[in-house]
Amino acid sequence: MADSAAVQAIFDEIPNRFDADKAKGVNKTIQWSLTGDGGGDWNVNIADGSCAVGEGAAASPNITMTLAADDFVGLMTGALNGQQLFMSGKLKISGDMMLAMQMQNWFRQG
């Protein structure tokens, strides 16, 4: 079961894993809407070679990804596969579907 501290720790780490070279020219906002225990709303803004994470809903995200907080932790730690989560209906994506594929390249694993 994910708790809010585990979820927050992952969002705190996202800017450290950002690879600005792979996201050159990208200006996009990714909204994460997490349900269940430890859930909430966070947004990741990629602009001008930087990555900023904010808590709450973004005004106009390019993509919104909705899933359970437990599954989010599994996805971000590599325990769960994003495509499998999507195909099983556990990960819902609205907005720019191509962005979901592209954004994995903008962040270093591990």
KELUMLO-425036 format. One line per 5 residues: number of its first residue (from 1); for each residue y negated, x negated, z of N, C-alpha, C. Coordinates in Angstrom, 2 decimals. Layout:
<recs>
NUM = Y,X,Z,Y,X,Z,Y,X,Z ~ ...;
</recs>
This chain:
<recs>
1 = 1.17,-0.83,0.00,0.00,0.00,0.00,-1.25,-0.89,0.00 ~ -2.11,-0.68,-0.96,-3.34,-1.47,-1.08,-4.35,-1.01,-0.03 ~ -5.03,-1.96,0.55,-6.13,-1.58,1.44,-7.44,-2.03,0.80 ~ -8.52,-1.53,1.34,-9.82,-1.81,0.72,-10.15,-3.30,0.74 ~ -9.66,-4.03,1.74,-9.92,-5.48,1.79,-9.24,-6.21,0.64;
6 = -8.00,-5.81,0.32,-7.28,-6.44,-0.80,-7.97,-6.15,-2.12 ~ -8.40,-4.91,-2.31,-9.10,-4.53,-3.53,-10.42,-5.30,-3.63 ~ -11.17,-5.34,-2.53,-12.46,-6.04,-2.53,-12.27,-7.52,-2.83 ~ -11.22,-8.12,-2.29,-10.95,-9.55,-2.53,-10.73,-9.82,-4.02 ~ -10.05,-8.91,-4.69,-9.81,-9.08,-6.13,-11.13,-8.99,-6.89;
11 = -11.95,-7.99,-6.57,-13.23,-7.87,-7.27,-14.15,-9.05,-6.97 ~ -14.08,-9.58,-5.74,-14.88,-10.77,-5.40,-14.47,-11.98,-6.24 ~ -13.20,-12.05,-6.62,-12.67,-13.20,-7.36,-12.92,-13.10,-8.87 ~ -13.17,-11.92,-9.38,-13.32,-11.73,-10.83,-14.36,-12.67,-11.45 ~ -15.57,-12.82,-10.90,-16.54,-13.74,-11.53,-16.05,-15.19,-11.57;
16 = -15.22,-15.59,-10.61,-14.70,-16.96,-10.59,-13.66,-17.20,-11.69 ~ -13.06,-16.15,-12.17,-12.06,-16.27,-13.23,-12.63,-16.05,-14.62 ~ -13.89,-15.71,-14.68,-14.55,-15.42,-15.95,-14.70,-16.69,-16.79 ~ -14.33,-16.60,-18.06,-14.45,-17.72,-19.00,-15.57,-17.39,-19.99 ~ -16.76,-17.88,-19.70,-17.94,-17.56,-20.51,-17.77,-17.96,-21.97;
21 = -17.06,-19.05,-22.24,-16.87,-19.50,-23.62,-16.12,-18.47,-24.45 ~ -15.17,-17.78,-23.83,-14.37,-16.79,-24.56,-15.07,-15.44,-24.68 ~ -16.17,-15.28,-23.97,-16.89,-14.01,-24.01,-18.30,-14.18,-24.58 ~ -18.48,-15.19,-25.41,-19.79,-15.41,-26.03,-20.21,-14.19,-26.84 ~ -21.45,-13.79,-26.67,-21.99,-12.67,-27.43,-21.56,-11.30,-26.94;
26 = -20.79,-11.26,-25.87,-20.29,-9.98,-25.35,-21.29,-9.41,-24.35 ~ -21.62,-8.15,-24.52,-22.45,-7.40,-23.59,-21.78,-6.05,-23.36 ~ -20.93,-6.00,-22.35,-20.12,-4.80,-22.10,-20.05,-4.52,-20.60 ~ -19.84,-3.26,-20.27,-19.64,-2.86,-18.88,-18.29,-2.16,-18.77 ~ -17.50,-2.64,-17.81,-16.16,-2.11,-17.56,-16.22,-1.37,-16.22;
31 = -15.83,-0.12,-16.23,-15.79,0.68,-15.01,-14.36,0.80,-14.53 ~ -14.12,0.49,-13.27,-12.81,0.68,-12.64,-12.93,1.83,-11.66 ~ -12.08,2.84,-11.80,-12.04,3.96,-10.88,-10.65,3.96,-10.24 ~ -10.60,3.55,-8.99,-9.31,3.40,-8.29,-9.09,4.57,-7.35 ~ -7.88,5.11,-7.39,-7.55,6.28,-6.58,-6.64,5.88,-5.43;
36 = -6.51,6.76,-4.46,-5.61,6.54,-3.33,-6.20,5.61,-2.29 ~ -5.34,5.18,-1.36,-5.77,4.28,-0.29,-6.35,3.01,-0.87 ~ -7.50,2.60,-0.37,-8.16,1.39,-0.86,-8.95,1.61,-2.13 ~ -8.99,2.85,-2.60,-9.65,3.15,-3.87,-11.16,3.19,-3.78 ~ -11.77,3.44,-4.92,-13.22,3.51,-5.03,-13.62,3.16,-6.45;
41 = -14.90,3.02,-6.66,-15.43,2.70,-7.99,-16.11,1.34,-7.97 ~ -15.79,0.54,-8.98,-16.41,-0.77,-9.18,-16.73,-0.93,-10.66 ~ -17.71,-1.74,-10.96,-18.02,-2.02,-12.36,-18.16,-3.52,-12.54 ~ -17.80,-3.97,-13.73,-17.89,-5.37,-14.11,-18.78,-5.42,-15.34 ~ -19.90,-6.14,-15.21,-20.87,-6.24,-16.29,-20.81,-7.64,-16.90;
46 = -20.47,-7.70,-18.18,-20.43,-8.96,-18.93,-21.67,-8.99,-19.82 ~ -22.54,-9.97,-19.59,-23.77,-10.05,-20.40,-24.33,-11.47,-20.36 ~ -24.73,-11.93,-21.54,-25.40,-13.23,-21.65,-24.61,-14.36,-20.99 ~ -23.30,-14.37,-21.17,-22.46,-15.44,-20.64,-22.22,-15.38,-19.15 ~ -22.51,-14.24,-18.54,-22.28,-14.11,-17.11,-21.43,-12.88,-16.81;
51 = -20.92,-12.85,-15.61,-20.07,-11.75,-15.17,-20.52,-11.34,-13.77 ~ -20.90,-10.09,-13.62,-21.34,-9.58,-12.32,-20.51,-8.35,-11.96 ~ -20.11,-8.28,-10.70,-19.33,-7.15,-10.21,-20.19,-6.34,-9.26 ~ -20.15,-5.03,-9.42,-20.89,-4.14,-8.52,-20.00,-3.03,-8.02 ~ -20.31,-2.56,-6.84,-19.56,-1.42,-6.31,-20.28,-0.15,-6.74;
56 = -19.50,0.87,-7.07,-20.07,2.14,-7.50,-19.90,2.35,-8.99 ~ -20.42,3.48,-9.44,-20.28,3.85,-10.85,-21.41,3.25,-11.68 ~ -21.05,2.74,-12.84,-22.04,2.21,-13.79,-22.69,3.38,-14.52 ~ -23.93,3.19,-14.94,-24.67,4.26,-15.61,-24.00,4.68,-16.92 ~ -23.63,3.71,-17.75,-23.00,4.05,-19.03,-22.00,2.95,-19.42;
61 = -20.81,2.97,-18.82,-19.81,1.94,-19.13,-19.28,2.08,-20.56 ~ -18.84,0.95,-21.11,-18.20,0.97,-22.43,-16.76,1.43,-22.33 ~ -16.17,1.23,-21.16,-14.78,1.62,-20.95,-14.60,1.97,-19.47 ~ -13.78,2.98,-19.21,-13.43,3.33,-17.84,-11.92,3.27,-17.70 ~ -11.48,2.53,-16.69,-10.06,2.37,-16.43,-9.76,3.00,-15.07;
66 = -8.84,3.97,-15.07,-8.52,4.71,-13.86,-7.06,4.50,-13.53 ~ -6.81,4.09,-12.27,-5.44,3.92,-11.79,-5.45,3.86,-10.28 ~ -4.27,3.96,-9.69,-4.14,3.88,-8.24,-4.48,2.47,-7.77 ~ -5.09,2.37,-6.60,-5.46,1.07,-6.05,-4.24,0.16,-5.93 ~ -3.09,0.71,-5.53,-1.86,-0.10,-5.44,-1.50,-0.71,-6.79;
71 = -1.59,0.10,-7.85,-1.27,-0.39,-9.18,-2.30,-1.40,-9.67 ~ -3.56,-1.21,-9.29,-4.61,-2.18,-9.64,-4.30,-3.54,-9.03 ~ -3.92,-3.57,-7.77,-3.58,-4.83,-7.11,-2.39,-5.47,-7.83 ~ -1.39,-4.68,-8.16,-0.23,-5.19,-8.89,-0.61,-5.73,-10.26 ~ -1.48,-5.03,-10.96,-1.94,-5.46,-12.28,-2.69,-6.79,-12.19;
76 = -3.60,-6.88,-11.24,-4.44,-8.07,-11.15,-3.73,-9.28,-10.57 ~ -2.63,-9.06,-9.86,-1.86,-10.19,-9.32,-0.70,-10.58,-10.24 ~ -0.52,-9.84,-11.33,0.53,-10.16,-12.28,1.87,-9.54,-11.97 ~ 1.95,-8.74,-10.90,3.20,-8.09,-10.54,3.51,-6.90,-11.47 ~ 2.48,-6.30,-12.06,2.65,-5.17,-12.96,2.02,-5.49,-14.31;
81 = 2.56,-4.88,-15.35,2.11,-5.08,-16.72,1.18,-3.94,-17.13 ~ 0.01,-4.29,-17.65,-0.97,-3.29,-18.06,-0.47,-2.34,-19.13 ~ 0.25,-2.86,-20.11,0.77,-1.98,-21.17,1.77,-0.99,-20.62 ~ 2.62,-1.44,-19.70,3.59,-0.53,-19.09,2.90,0.53,-18.24 ~ 1.86,0.12,-17.51,1.10,1.09,-16.72,0.46,2.14,-17.63;
86 = -0.08,1.70,-18.76,-0.72,2.61,-19.69,0.31,3.55,-20.32 ~ 1.41,3.00,-20.79,2.44,3.80,-21.46,3.08,4.82,-20.51 ~ 3.15,4.49,-19.22,3.74,5.40,-18.25,2.73,6.42,-17.72 ~ 1.47,6.30,-18.16,0.44,7.24,-17.74,-0.21,6.90,-16.41 ~ 0.16,5.77,-15.82,-0.42,5.37,-14.53,-1.81,4.75,-14.71;
91 = -2.07,4.21,-15.89,-3.38,3.64,-16.22,-3.99,4.52,-17.31 ~ -5.12,5.09,-17.01,-5.82,5.92,-17.98,-7.07,5.17,-18.44 ~ -7.28,5.15,-19.75,-8.40,4.43,-20.33,-9.23,5.40,-21.15 ~ -10.53,5.41,-20.89,-11.42,6.20,-21.73,-12.54,5.30,-22.21 ~ -13.01,5.58,-23.42,-14.04,4.73,-24.02,-13.44,3.81,-25.06;
96 = -13.94,2.62,-25.15,-13.58,1.64,-26.17,-12.20,1.03,-25.91 ~ -11.17,1.58,-26.54,-9.79,1.12,-26.33,-9.60,-0.34,-26.76 ~ -10.29,-0.77,-27.80,-10.16,-2.16,-28.24,-10.68,-3.12,-27.17 ~ -11.64,-2.69,-26.41,-12.18,-3.50,-25.34,-11.11,-3.82,-24.30 ~ -10.22,-2.87,-24.05,-9.14,-3.10,-23.09,-8.27,-4.28,-23.52;
101 = -8.05,-4.42,-24.80,-7.25,-5.53,-25.31,-8.04,-6.84,-25.27 ~ -9.30,-6.78,-25.63,-10.14,-7.98,-25.71,-10.43,-8.58,-24.35 ~ -10.67,-7.74,-23.36,-11.17,-8.25,-22.08,-10.18,-9.12,-21.33 ~ -8.89,-8.99,-21.62,-7.92,-9.88,-20.95,-8.16,-11.34,-21.30 ~ -8.73,-11.59,-22.48,-9.00,-12.96,-22.91,-10.20,-13.58,-22.21;
106 = -11.03,-12.77,-21.58,-12.26,-13.27,-20.98,-12.06,-13.82,-19.57 ~ -10.84,-13.67,-19.03,-10.59,-14.07,-17.64,-9.36,-14.98,-17.55 ~ -9.48,-16.04,-16.76,-8.36,-16.94,-16.51,-7.38,-16.29,-15.54 ~ -6.11,-16.51,-15.76,-5.08,-15.99,-14.86,-4.89,-16.90,-13.66 ~ -4.36,-16.32,-12.60,-3.98,-17.09,-11.42,-5.11,-17.51,-10.62;
</recs>
